[in-house]
Amino acid sequence: MKKALALLLAFAMIFALAACGQQAAPAPTAAPAADTPADAPADAPADEPAAEPAPVEENLTEVQKIIKEAEGMTMEELAKKAIEESNGQTLYGVGNSSRGKSALPLFIEYLQTIDPSYNLEFDWQQPKNNKIFDQLTANSTKATGTFAVTLIQDGNQIESKMVQTGILDTFIPKEWAEANGVDAATYEGYLPLQTLNKVFMFNCTGDKVFDNVWDYVAEGEHGQFMDIDSEIVGKNFLYMLTAPQYAGWLKEAFDKLPAEEQAYFQPTIDELKGDAEDLGLDENGAYALAWIKLWVGSYNAVTDDGPICKNLTDKSATDQFGLLVYSKLRSIEETDSSSVNNVKVAAYEDGYEGIGGYGYCHYMFVPDNSPLPWTACAWAATPPTRPSRPAPRRSTATLRAALWTAN
């Protein structure tokens, strides 16, 4: 039995403190640009122009200087810089996602269209159990680091452990900034290189259907989920459920359950009403705390979404379900026993009630001691190439996902 009520209430308390007085926490912001002029003195004579403020001298590291220059360059210009810098080298990267490993060969192919002689070896590391922050911190102690680039998740930890400490620098590609109507010099936030969606999927080789978010925490259910101590965004999802919008969705879904199913959950909800009030949650807060308590106490912890997907898509997994990254279906090889047709995304089914999953970003950063900063910037600026897998059939059901950009 995993940590239960005490841990869950700690989750909710942290969320309540962070969100006090606001509907949702804002995305982390970068420090004001160093060349922003100070305001004119308040006591300047009205009949004389205020003195021009002295320019603030920028104190940029060598990598930050490259990033600033790169943010004004086109993709082709960046590509030429990358070729000049890294031809014949080895790029070491680290990330929470295997997408870095799969994307780098495509980036190399692109550079070879400009210079056919270009060659780049690479090594992509994907540490588990939140060790990526320790790895990047240790890397930052070197004058020239090992890692050229990182693709990392969980904006809260990124801000406090990586950005405020000066370990990672944000690069905003010129063409991305133009496409999104922002100015790289004043953009506040990180570069979201990809957004992932974790959705509830169930094996459909039997007759069982999951058509309500409360079905996942019903008696005897044990969904497969990447443990919250292994992937912190799973914890963030639970924090988010205590916000009024998502707690309201849980209450709406609860109201759609048959009376006998409501009767199973009601004692837990009633038990947590006082805690919800003490934590400053709204009138639906107890529903969120109850769902969180039941989920954390029942799910089967798995080390990664890949094994979950492999398990669920096997025909032997009848009536089992999990909460996992949708894109993992691309890795499934069709066999007599395994098929993507053996699973359904619950929220795509007609009549589904409640939250169908959640989304989160992977952000691209350049370590402040990157050995290949031009190459890292060019890789981040390269337009994405997506595998061609047909999209699933979507019903009229709404996929309600708890989406955020930095929490």
Secondary structure, DSSP 8 states (H G I E B T S, - for coil): ----HHHHHHHHHHHHHHHTTSSS---------TT------TT--TTS-------------HHHHHHHHHTTS-HHHHHHHHHHHHTT-EEEEEESSTHHHHHHHHHHHHHHHH-TT---EEEEE---TTTHHHHHHHHTTSSS-S-SEEEEE-HHHIIIIIITTTSEE----HHHHHHTT--TTT--S-EEEEEEEEEEEEE-SSS----BGGGGGSTT---EEE-TTT-HHHHHHHHHHTSHHHHHHHHHHHHTS-HHHHHHHHHHHHHTHHHHHHTT--TTHHHHHHHHHHHHTT-EEES-HHHHHHHHTBTT-TT-EEEEEGGGGGG----SSB-GGGEEEGGGSTT-BSEEEEEEEEEEEEETT-S-HHHHHHHHHS-------------SS--EEEE-S--
